[in-house]
Amino acid sequence: MNPAVTLSEQISADSARKGTIFVLSAPSGAGKRTVLKRVFDDDAQLGYSISATTRPRREGEIEGQDYYFLDRDEFQRRIESGDFIEWAEVHGNLYGTLVEELERLTGSGMDTVLELDVQGMRNLKTRGLEIVSVFVMAPSLDELERRLRARATDHPEVIALRLGNALDEIAARHEYDYVIVNAHLDDAVEDLKAIIRAERCRAHRQP
Ligand code: 5GP
């Protein structure tokens, strides 16, 4: 350790550190959004990175709250300008994380949740970002299908596409740091809270 650096200087340098980035992935219908909502309700220290997408807005979704809804030309233009830290085509639409959005949240020291597909998680790892990755699963494929159909906000062909993609995503779950099986909502919520809490206690994050 550099003796010229006093303990108080070291502590203040540490406290200026950036927040932890939690990446959450799940096949559609696994209940990730419901779990997340409950965790956010009880954790004021957690920020949510709002993604941009070309997907049409679903009923009840709010611009700038659920997503930044962009048309494909605008999305492409922003890819070319280097505005995304990662982006991917998911279920036929483009989704991406804006550099500005992530820097705003983590720069203020907030722990931040990013909802990404498997490609997004891999892209961030490839870029060398330090992330904590969590995969949320439905208890079975049958249950996943039932939840997707019950949602009824998507067309049947979209549901079929999402189910097909779910198989590929589930196969990638071992690439994640943590896996939560969402059989009972309360348990899944507690699992995610416990993961976040444990990560905050990691020695290298302590002053
Ligand atoms: P949905 O259309 O159901 O809101 O999201 C579909 C998928 O896109 C989900 O798996 C979600 O995690 C993923 N997704 C949402 N935002 C982003 C993003 O910014 N980047 C990537 N790579 N995937 C995203």
Residues whose N, C-alpha, C, O or C-beta is under 5 A from the ligand:
A	BS01	5GP	L24 A26 S51 A52 R55 W87 A88 V90 Y95 G96 T97 E115 L116 D117 Q119 G120
